[in-house]
Structure formats: C-alpha cells, structure tokens
Amino acid sequence: MKFITVILASFLFFMAANGQTIRQDLPVIKAKSLQADYKIGKELIKGSWIISPQIEADTLLVTCHSVPMPFVFYTDTDSISFKLTPGQVCKFYVAIPKRAHALTVVRALDTRYDALVFDTHTKNNKIKCWYEQNSQNEYLDLLRSKYPVDSLVKGAKTDTEKALCILHWVHRQWKHNGSNEPQKSDAISILDEAGKGNNFRCVEYGIVTAACLNAAGLKARVLRLKTKDVETAEFGAGHVLAEVYLNDLKKWVLLDGQWDAMPVLNNIPLNAVEFQQAIATGYDNLSIVTSSGTNKRDYVEWIFPYLYYFNFPFDNREGPAIKKNKIKGKPDLMLVPTGAKNPTVFQIKVKLNYCVYTHSINDFYAAPQ
C-alpha cells in the first residue's frame, strides 16, 4: 500500500514532483472499493465509512481529544495521513475506476474536555457508609447457589481479575433496553427475569454487578451519574453503573455493566471521578478493558456528559429484607463539583431530595470500613 503524508497545502508541490496525482490543487488517492477505514491517534475505525462520489463534499467529522492528533484514511489500495488540530479542515479526492472522483472532507471538531474540580482536603467525619460483610447473608447465599458467582472468580489471582470476570458475565446476561423495568429491583429477581428473555436498563446492570461483586467478597456499590443539565433535560440525564473497592489496590474502581467497560489509565483502574479527569487530561493514555469490543472513543464520547454529578447509597448491604440506614434522613451521598449548584430536580419533574451533598473527594471515596 502506497502511503502519502499530507501536512500543509504547500506540500502538494512535493507530491506532484514525486508522481502524486493532484486534482484542483488537492491530493488524490486511489480505491477499488467504496468501503474505507480510518485511524484516529491509535484507534482504528474499520468499515464505518463509505466513499460517496455522489455527494458534493463527503464530510467526515472527527473529534479531537488531543492536539495535534494523527489521522490516517485507508482505502483498499491507498492511504493518506495528516495531523489534525481543532477546527482544521483537510480535503482530498478518492479516485474509483468508472466513477466520479469523490471529494472527501475531514473536519476536526474540538471536543477537548475540562476536568472537574473537587475538594481534596477536607473530610466530614459524620458521614458514614455501610458495606456488605458477606457473612451469614441468606440473600447472597441464595444468589451464589442460583448463579455461578463462585465459579466465575475461581482461579482469579487479583481483585481486578475477579471484578472483570463478574463484569463480563453480567454484561452477557441480557441486552440493554432503556425502557424496560423488572417486576422487582433486586439482583436475583432481575437475573431470573433475564433468564426468561427479558432485557433491562443500565440501572439493572448496576444492581446486578454490585450484588455479584458483594457475593464474591468484594465491597461494591451502585453508582448513579448525572449530567450538568440534570434539572432541565427532559430525558437522558442519568446513567447507572457500579464501583467496587479493590483491596489489593486500595482504591475504588468503576465498572459499567451496560458497556462491559472498566477504564484504565497507565495500567491503573479508575473510579468515576478519576475517569472524568483522565478523559480531560490523559486521553491518549486512557484505555477501556472490555471483553465485548467496546470502542474507547465511542464510550468516552457517550459517557462523558454523565460524569458530572455522582451519588451512591450510604447503606450498600444486600437483600430486600435489610432496613437501610440513612444520614440526616437521606439515603444517598452526592458528590458535587466545586462551584456547581446542588441539583434538586431530576429531568424537570422528579424531585431530587434524597441526597446529602458534598464537594469532598475524601467523603465520597473513603475506604470501606
């Protein structure tokens, strides 16, 4: 495959001098098939672009998470590459036998994100959380007897491996359906209904992931994410997943059952806030551990708006019969970015009056006792 590098428009003279075809002052690459791939940084996007000669200016929108960002466009016989900066537009033609030349436009969008700021110094000692001790819990015993929690983690050498085994298994139990709710909201009931062919929301992935982690001896909690416009958005203002405390790493880590995703930065698994910071400041070194082919770029661009407000229950013990503890009459703790308002409404109509608010990372990510 011939490899052509385009940096500046002035470089066209160099290409022409070396036999590269130029059309209307733009470079031309060759193709036999209409299907093309492209690479953004280290991410290869295969088979998602169809060359369209019938379109006057066939435009590919590319999001820039870092600057400058290497970009390569591949046909089945040729390629062209350049470095993109936000707002930049690069044009070239694709020549296909017996077809008109396809003018292809790559437009770089500026989607670099800002890292949220939280209080990293103070801690409220009056805030207390309860976690599953996994001792003489009939509900978790029943969960382990009905579903393969023990066999899933058997042979795992680290807490990370245990957590991933459970994450991957839960993801496969049903397909995501954002509008279907189970008859009961506990993990066993959800799995029983999934076994009959029912599909559920992100909420149920979070509940089942946390319960199975707790049954495996890892302390876990259901984590709810909310967008910055949670009060005014009519829909799509929340997402639910799980966080688990990995004893061997001494840290909380995010697990998204819907997407089968665990974010990792420089080989260190991340909690939800660390994930937000990594997207904003370390995108190139960020990776997503998955067994389902979840694409990092797709997942990051989808989830980032949800990584603004964060809340979880004070009492994370498992079983419908447990009477859950509250703090100041509220069941949840919500982490709010410094300078942001405490939201009191969810999606215009639903009162959000069940949270104690904090700006402190130390409150939100305290190690379980």
Legacy VTK file of the C-alpha trace (Angstrom):
# vtk DataFile Version 3.0
C-alpha trace
ASCII
DATASET POLYDATA
POINTS 369 float
0.000 0.000 0.000
1.336 3.387 -1.002
1.489 5.776 1.973
1.091 9.515 1.383
1.697 12.125 4.039
-0.042 15.474 3.869
0.972 18.150 6.358
0.421 21.532 4.676
-1.068 22.667 1.409
2.395 23.730 0.262
3.413 20.088 0.415
1.315 19.436 -2.697
4.187 20.594 -4.910
6.418 17.940 -3.369
3.853 15.235 -4.090
3.320 16.372 -7.657
7.071 16.302 -8.222
7.135 12.733 -6.987
4.313 11.482 -9.194
1.373 12.023 -6.834
-1.829 12.925 -8.664
-3.273 16.346 -7.938
-6.824 17.405 -8.785
-7.936 21.014 -8.368
-4.962 21.612 -6.062
-5.941 18.668 -3.823
-4.219 15.285 -3.466
-5.836 12.200 -4.993
-5.716 8.672 -3.575
-6.958 5.528 -5.276
-9.578 2.964 -4.311
-11.306 -0.043 -5.827
-13.939 -0.430 -3.116
-16.259 2.197 -1.652
-15.603 0.993 1.885
-12.817 2.717 3.817
-11.229 2.678 7.263
-9.634 5.461 9.243
-7.335 5.740 12.230
-7.538 8.481 14.867
-4.441 8.507 17.024
-4.044 4.835 17.976
-7.695 3.937 17.345
-8.531 2.135 14.102
-12.145 2.528 12.947
-12.862 -0.280 10.471
-15.606 -0.440 7.890
-17.622 2.535 9.118
-17.010 4.903 6.187
-18.491 4.583 2.692
-16.884 6.716 -0.016
-19.680 8.644 -1.752
-18.853 10.230 -5.136
-22.473 11.352 -5.481
-22.093 13.765 -2.541
-20.608 17.144 -3.441
-18.367 17.239 -0.364
-18.478 13.967 1.572
-17.626 15.128 5.119
-16.178 13.031 7.927
-16.412 14.703 11.347
-13.538 13.768 13.633
-13.375 14.671 17.311
-10.061 15.918 18.675
-9.271 14.789 22.220
-5.604 15.749 21.979
-3.551 18.186 19.881
-2.145 17.589 17.349
-3.959 14.357 16.526
-2.577 11.951 13.877
-5.210 10.870 11.343
-4.962 8.256 8.558
-7.596 7.461 5.925
-7.302 3.992 4.339
-8.875 2.705 1.136
-8.352 -0.865 -0.040
-5.357 0.217 -2.145
-4.117 3.539 -0.834
-3.941 5.865 2.161
-3.426 9.462 3.183
-2.417 10.909 6.544
-2.126 14.242 8.283
-2.215 15.775 11.733
-5.399 17.463 12.861
-5.975 20.387 15.169
-9.430 21.557 16.328
-11.278 23.478 13.640
-8.995 22.274 10.854
-10.457 21.073 7.536
-8.492 18.769 5.235
-9.684 17.833 1.720
-8.657 15.190 -0.802
-10.132 13.220 -3.681
-10.666 9.483 -3.918
-10.399 8.107 -7.444
-12.505 4.995 -8.090
-12.476 3.272 -11.521
-15.522 4.103 -13.685
-16.841 6.518 -11.058
-16.572 10.251 -10.463
-13.849 11.438 -8.121
-15.151 11.620 -4.548
-14.282 14.869 -2.803
-13.680 13.832 0.805
-13.532 16.379 3.627
-12.169 15.661 7.084
-13.334 18.249 9.608
-11.765 18.253 13.085
-14.132 19.131 15.934
-12.839 20.492 19.222
-14.129 18.091 21.884
-11.388 18.535 24.415
-12.925 18.382 27.873
-12.389 20.276 31.105
-11.512 18.406 34.283
-13.907 18.985 37.170
-12.601 20.417 40.426
-13.437 18.938 43.847
-12.383 19.497 47.435
-9.376 17.253 48.062
-8.506 18.450 51.579
-11.471 18.243 53.947
-13.451 15.280 55.261
-16.748 15.146 57.116
-16.352 12.563 59.884
-20.118 12.498 60.432
-20.601 10.785 57.073
-20.692 7.014 57.453
-21.271 4.278 54.892
-22.271 0.657 55.365
-20.918 -2.119 53.150
-21.653 -5.794 52.811
-19.679 -8.028 55.180
-20.750 -11.134 53.250
-21.238 -13.117 56.459
-24.425 -15.096 57.138
-26.292 -13.224 54.440
-29.036 -15.565 53.244
-29.721 -13.420 50.199
-26.133 -13.595 48.942
-26.031 -17.328 49.729
-29.081 -17.752 47.518
-27.507 -15.642 44.781
-24.396 -17.829 44.813
-26.479 -21.013 44.775
-28.552 -19.949 41.775
-25.854 -18.232 39.729
-22.158 -19.020 39.106
-20.572 -16.264 41.196
-18.062 -18.602 42.882
-17.009 -20.330 39.670
-16.620 -17.001 37.882
-13.919 -15.799 40.268
-12.300 -19.185 40.873
-8.690 -19.012 39.756
-8.583 -15.211 39.608
-5.280 -14.031 41.062
-6.180 -10.400 41.805
-9.217 -8.411 42.833
-9.115 -6.739 39.419
-9.398 -10.117 37.710
-12.321 -11.084 39.961
-14.122 -7.858 39.222
-13.615 -8.203 35.476
-14.856 -11.803 35.438
-18.085 -10.694 37.093
-18.423 -7.591 34.903
-18.098 -9.579 31.675
-20.592 -12.217 32.864
-23.235 -9.713 33.954
-22.938 -7.862 30.643
-23.834 -11.038 28.764
-26.991 -11.857 30.746
-29.308 -9.595 28.712
-29.293 -6.898 26.054
-29.743 -3.284 27.026
-33.294 -1.947 26.827
-33.573 1.571 28.192
-37.340 1.465 28.680
-37.954 -1.949 30.261
-38.052 -2.303 34.048
-38.103 -5.573 36.021
-41.006 -6.530 38.261
-38.662 -6.453 41.278
-35.492 -4.446 41.684
-33.180 -6.925 43.447
-30.385 -8.798 41.676
-31.843 -12.324 41.911
-35.224 -11.220 40.573
-33.547 -9.338 37.720
-31.430 -12.358 36.764
-34.453 -14.658 36.983
-36.378 -12.407 34.596
-33.368 -12.082 32.286
-33.244 -15.878 32.149
-36.739 -15.768 30.657
-35.566 -13.468 27.882
-36.299 -10.045 29.354
-33.938 -7.132 28.690
-33.303 -4.226 31.049
-31.818 -0.772 31.607
-28.439 0.426 32.829
-29.988 0.531 36.316
-30.293 -3.239 36.398
-26.721 -3.748 35.161
-25.530 -1.638 38.092
-27.650 -3.504 40.647
-26.646 -6.987 39.471
-22.958 -6.111 39.051
-22.755 -4.711 42.587
-24.625 -7.658 44.116
-22.438 -10.258 42.407
-19.300 -8.402 43.458
-20.566 -8.323 47.037
-21.355 -12.034 46.852
-17.780 -12.655 45.692
-16.403 -10.873 48.758
-15.585 -7.534 47.146
-17.277 -4.467 48.618
-19.322 -2.763 45.913
-21.976 -0.094 45.472
-24.402 1.086 42.803
-23.267 4.446 41.419
-25.598 6.900 39.699
-24.212 9.508 37.304
-25.978 12.708 36.329
-25.377 15.337 33.679
-24.696 19.008 34.355
-28.161 19.858 32.980
-29.881 17.197 35.094
-32.539 19.673 36.233
-33.541 20.958 32.786
-33.022 17.974 30.461
-36.271 16.223 29.581
-34.617 12.811 29.294
-31.212 11.119 29.199
-29.844 12.941 32.263
-28.674 9.871 34.166
-26.691 6.657 33.865
-26.178 3.853 36.396
-23.197 1.554 36.905
-21.189 0.142 39.808
-17.999 0.842 41.730
-16.008 -1.782 43.564
-13.278 -1.419 46.168
-10.203 -3.419 45.179
-8.399 -4.328 48.379
-5.107 -5.145 46.698
-5.019 -1.711 45.026
-6.718 0.087 47.928
-8.987 2.081 45.636
-12.473 2.341 44.185
-12.907 1.342 40.531
-15.723 1.939 38.030
-17.409 -0.997 36.266
-20.041 -0.333 33.604
-22.119 -3.463 33.010
-24.119 -1.983 30.143
-20.970 -1.274 28.143
-18.815 -4.053 29.636
-16.199 -1.411 30.426
-13.547 -0.728 33.059
-11.469 2.437 32.441
-7.707 2.197 32.984
-5.015 4.867 32.909
-1.388 3.739 32.685
-2.448 0.240 33.858
-4.316 1.594 36.920
-8.118 1.032 37.043
-10.057 4.247 37.661
-13.026 5.335 39.730
-15.679 7.583 38.174
-14.029 10.901 39.071
-10.584 9.681 38.003
-12.162 8.593 34.725
-13.536 12.104 34.185
-10.112 13.599 34.886
-8.353 11.110 32.595
-10.660 11.906 29.683
-9.905 15.607 30.139
-6.163 15.427 30.714
-4.839 11.998 29.684
-6.977 10.709 26.837
-4.104 9.255 24.826
-3.018 7.040 27.746
-6.560 6.021 28.661
-7.834 2.562 27.755
-11.048 0.593 28.249
-10.838 -3.014 29.423
-13.668 -4.999 27.849
-14.499 -8.443 26.508
-17.146 -7.119 24.128
-15.214 -4.878 21.764
-16.337 -1.616 23.368
-14.621 1.185 21.465
-12.838 3.738 23.635
-13.796 6.746 21.527
-17.468 5.765 21.322
-17.690 5.039 25.040
-15.871 8.188 26.138
-17.946 10.487 23.952
-21.145 8.813 25.160
-20.407 8.721 28.891
-18.525 11.978 29.443
-21.616 14.211 29.816
-22.842 11.899 32.604
-19.631 12.316 34.602
-20.679 15.487 36.403
-22.779 14.628 39.482
-22.206 11.326 41.296
-24.281 9.643 44.009
-24.438 6.294 45.801
-26.367 4.915 48.824
-24.910 5.230 52.319
-26.042 1.656 53.017
-24.833 -0.856 50.431
-25.753 -4.096 52.177
-27.561 -6.662 50.032
-31.033 -8.121 50.401
-34.598 -6.761 50.177
-35.202 -7.523 53.867
-32.443 -5.203 55.119
-33.604 -1.925 56.623
-31.223 0.582 55.104
-29.502 3.245 57.211
-29.693 6.929 56.331
-27.771 10.095 57.207
-29.870 13.127 58.163
-32.873 11.215 56.843
-31.304 10.902 53.378
-30.327 7.576 51.776
-27.657 8.850 49.344
-24.440 10.846 49.248
-23.935 13.081 46.201
-20.585 14.447 45.051
-20.932 17.925 43.513
-18.131 19.759 41.665
-16.741 22.819 43.405
-18.753 25.871 42.364
-21.677 23.851 40.975
-25.177 24.039 42.431
-26.756 21.187 44.369
-29.392 19.781 41.985
-32.853 19.359 43.478
-34.802 18.199 40.403
-34.226 15.289 38.022
-35.351 15.824 34.419
-37.667 18.760 35.163
-40.367 16.871 37.093
-38.841 14.435 39.599
-37.739 15.801 42.964
-34.129 15.055 43.794
-34.481 15.372 47.557
-32.806 12.217 48.818
-29.136 13.230 48.927
-26.649 14.668 51.371
-24.321 16.854 49.275
-20.549 17.078 49.434
-17.723 18.593 47.390
-15.157 16.361 49.086
-13.387 13.510 47.316
-12.364 12.245 50.750
-16.018 11.882 51.755
-17.013 10.173 48.521
-14.061 7.819 48.087
-13.331 6.855 51.665
-12.176 3.269 52.041
-14.977 0.967 53.270
-14.787 0.085 56.948
LINES 1 370
369 0 1 2 3 4 5 6 7 8 9 10 11 12 13 14 15 16 17 18 19 20 21 22 23 24 25 26 27 28 29 30 31 32 33 34 35 36 37 38 39 40 41 42 43 44 45 46 47 48 49 50 51 52 53 54 55 56 57 58 59 60 61 62 63 64 65 66 67 68 69 70 71 72 73 74 75 76 77 78 79 80 81 82 83 84 85 86 87 88 89 90 91 92 93 94 95 96 97 98 99 100 101 102 103 104 105 106 107 108 109 110 111 112 113 114 115 116 117 118 119 120 121 122 123 124 125 126 127 128 129 130 131 132 133 134 135 136 137 138 139 140 141 142 143 144 145 146 147 148 149 150 151 152 153 154 155 156 157 158 159 160 161 162 163 164 165 166 167 168 169 170 171 172 173 174 175 176 177 178 179 180 181 182 183 184 185 186 187 188 189 190 191 192 193 194 195 196 197 198 199 200 201 202 203 204 205 206 207 208 209 210 211 212 213 214 215 216 217 218 219 220 221 222 223 224 225 226 227 228 229 230 231 232 233 234 235 236 237 238 239 240 241 242 243 244 245 246 247 248 249 250 251 252 253 254 255 256 257 258 259 260 261 262 263 264 265 266 267 268 269 270 271 272 273 274 275 276 277 278 279 280 281 282 283 284 285 286 287 288 289 290 291 292 293 294 295 296 297 298 299 300 301 302 303 304 305 306 307 308 309 310 311 312 313 314 315 316 317 318 319 320 321 322 323 324 325 326 327 328 329 330 331 332 333 334 335 336 337 338 339 340 341 342 343 344 345 346 347 348 349 350 351 352 353 354 355 356 357 358 359 360 361 362 363 364 365 366 367 368
